[in-house]
Amino acid sequence: MRMSYTRAWGLVEAMNRDFARPLVRSAKGGAARGGAELTALGEQVLARYRHMQAASQLAAASDVRALRAKLR
């Protein structure tokens, strides 16, 4: 992703603050025991985001094709 660990966690923390409940839950414990996982709300938000992304790609597809046809 070309993003530092610190920047990525800063963004996760910002999303967790901005939503009604956290999207990501983390567990401390180092490489062997630590980790992070999406909460149920996180799964819902991710699914909605992916749906929006797919819908926007479909909506713009003909315009993208038209622009590509004008490239060298």
FIRO-738528 format. One record per residue (C-alpha): residue number from 1; x, y, z; residue in one letter. Coordinates in steps of 0.001 Angstrom, whole numbers, m for minus. Layout:
% residues N
<rec><n>NUM</n><x>X</x><y>Y</y><z>Z</z><res>A</res></rec>
...
This chain:
% residues 72
<rec><n>1</n><x>0</x><y>0</y><z>0</z><res>M</res></rec>
<rec><n>2</n><x>3048</x><y>2249</y><z>220</z><res>R</res></rec>
<rec><n>3</n><x>1940</x><y>3452</y><z>3628</z><res>M</res></rec>
<rec><n>4</n><x>3777</x><y>3331</y><z>6919</z><res>S</res></rec>
<rec><n>5</n><x>2487</x><y>1193</y><z>9763</z><res>Y</res></rec>
<rec><n>6</n><x>2016</x><y>4337</y><z>11854</z><res>T</res></rec>
<rec><n>7</n><x>m17</x><y>6068</y><z>9141</z><res>R</res></rec>
<rec><n>8</n><x>m2191</x><y>2983</y><z>8583</z><res>A</res></rec>
<rec><n>9</n><x>m2991</x><y>2638</y><z>12283</z><res>W</res></rec>
<rec><n>10</n><x>m3672</x><y>6366</y><z>12513</z><res>G</res></rec>
<rec><n>11</n><x>m6300</x><y>5974</y><z>9787</z><res>L</res></rec>
<rec><n>12</n><x>m7812</x><y>2928</y><z>11507</z><res>V</res></rec>
<rec><n>13</n><x>m8019</x><y>4847</y><z>14772</z><res>E</res></rec>
<rec><n>14</n><x>m9671</x><y>7792</y><z>12986</z><res>A</res></rec>
<rec><n>15</n><x>m12305</x><y>5497</y><z>11437</z><res>M</res></rec>
<rec><n>16</n><x>m12920</x><y>3858</y><z>14799</z><res>N</res></rec>
<rec><n>17</n><x>m13530</x><y>7311</y><z>16320</z><res>R</res></rec>
<rec><n>18</n><x>m15751</x><y>8507</y><z>13481</z><res>D</res></rec>
<rec><n>19</n><x>m18175</x><y>5586</y><z>13409</z><res>F</res></rec>
<rec><n>20</n><x>m20734</x><y>4814</y><z>16120</z><res>A</res></rec>
<rec><n>21</n><x>m18757</x><y>1710</y><z>17097</z><res>R</res></rec>
<rec><n>22</n><x>m15224</x><y>556</y><z>16187</z><res>P</res></rec>
<rec><n>23</n><x>m14641</x><y>m1002</y><z>12766</z><res>L</res></rec>
<rec><n>24</n><x>m11382</x><y>m2730</y><z>13746</z><res>V</res></rec>
<rec><n>25</n><x>m10517</x><y>m4495</y><z>16977</z><res>R</res></rec>
<rec><n>26</n><x>m6860</x><y>m5054</y><z>17827</z><res>S</res></rec>
<rec><n>27</n><x>m5157</x><y>m7385</y><z>20263</z><res>A</res></rec>
<rec><n>28</n><x>m1726</x><y>m6672</y><z>21694</z><res>K</res></rec>
<rec><n>29</n><x>794</x><y>m9404</y><z>22119</z><res>G</res></rec>
<rec><n>30</n><x>3493</x><y>m9200</y><z>19486</z><res>G</res></rec>
<rec><n>31</n><x>3876</x><y>m11146</y><z>16275</z><res>A</res></rec>
<rec><n>32</n><x>2723</x><y>m14465</y><z>17719</z><res>A</res></rec>
<rec><n>33</n><x>m369</x><y>m13294</y><z>19604</z><res>R</res></rec>
<rec><n>34</n><x>m1260</x><y>m9827</y><z>18409</z><res>G</res></rec>
<rec><n>35</n><x>m3396</x><y>m8914</y><z>15494</z><res>G</res></rec>
<rec><n>36</n><x>m6431</x><y>m7076</y><z>14276</z><res>A</res></rec>
<rec><n>37</n><x>m9817</x><y>m8040</y><z>12925</z><res>E</res></rec>
<rec><n>38</n><x>m12873</x><y>m6352</y><z>11554</z><res>L</res></rec>
<rec><n>39</n><x>m15828</x><y>m6037</y><z>13883</z><res>T</res></rec>
<rec><n>40</n><x>m19331</x><y>m6865</y><z>12665</z><res>A</res></rec>
<rec><n>41</n><x>m19805</x><y>m3161</y><z>11883</z><res>L</res></rec>
<rec><n>42</n><x>m16464</x><y>m3150</y><z>10084</z><res>G</res></rec>
<rec><n>43</n><x>m17645</x><y>m6019</y><z>7878</z><res>E</res></rec>
<rec><n>44</n><x>m20848</x><y>m4116</y><z>7074</z><res>Q</res></rec>
<rec><n>45</n><x>m18989</x><y>m899</y><z>6241</z><res>V</res></rec>
<rec><n>46</n><x>m16490</x><y>m2760</y><z>4041</z><res>L</res></rec>
<rec><n>47</n><x>m19288</x><y>m4545</y><z>2173</z><res>A</res></rec>
<rec><n>48</n><x>m21092</x><y>m1236</y><z>1610</z><res>R</res></rec>
<rec><n>49</n><x>m17876</x><y>413</y><z>406</z><res>Y</res></rec>
<rec><n>50</n><x>m17186</x><y>m2403</y><z>m2059</z><res>R</res></rec>
<rec><n>51</n><x>m20769</x><y>m2151</y><z>m3327</z><res>H</res></rec>
<rec><n>52</n><x>m20388</x><y>1601</y><z>m3844</z><res>M</res></rec>
<rec><n>53</n><x>m17072</x><y>1068</y><z>m5612</z><res>Q</res></rec>
<rec><n>54</n><x>m18556</x><y>m1500</y><z>m8010</z><res>A</res></rec>
<rec><n>55</n><x>m21596</x><y>685</y><z>m8701</z><res>A</res></rec>
<rec><n>56</n><x>m19447</x><y>3734</y><z>m9461</z><res>S</res></rec>
<rec><n>57</n><x>m17244</x><y>1711</y><z>m11817</z><res>Q</res></rec>
<rec><n>58</n><x>m20320</x><y>496</y><z>m13678</z><res>L</res></rec>
<rec><n>59</n><x>m21767</x><y>3998</y><z>m13866</z><res>A</res></rec>
<rec><n>60</n><x>m18556</x><y>5452</y><z>m15280</z><res>A</res></rec>
<rec><n>61</n><x>m17631</x><y>2576</y><z>m17617</z><res>A</res></rec>
<rec><n>62</n><x>m18949</x><y>4129</y><z>m20840</z><res>S</res></rec>
<rec><n>63</n><x>m17259</x><y>7459</y><z>m20092</z><res>D</res></rec>
<rec><n>64</n><x>m13980</x><y>5706</y><z>m19314</z><res>V</res></rec>
<rec><n>65</n><x>m14207</x><y>3800</y><z>m22628</z><res>R</res></rec>
<rec><n>66</n><x>m14923</x><y>7050</y><z>m24488</z><res>A</res></rec>
<rec><n>67</n><x>m11916</x><y>8750</y><z>m22925</z><res>L</res></rec>
<rec><n>68</n><x>m9642</x><y>5767</y><z>m23607</z><res>R</res></rec>
<rec><n>69</n><x>m10701</x><y>5809</y><z>m27254</z><res>A</res></rec>
<rec><n>70</n><x>m9269</x><y>9320</y><z>m27499</z><res>K</res></rec>
<rec><n>71</n><x>m5828</x><y>8325</y><z>m26201</z><res>L</res></rec>
<rec><n>72</n><x>m2914</x><y>7665</y><z>m28524</z><res>R</res></rec>
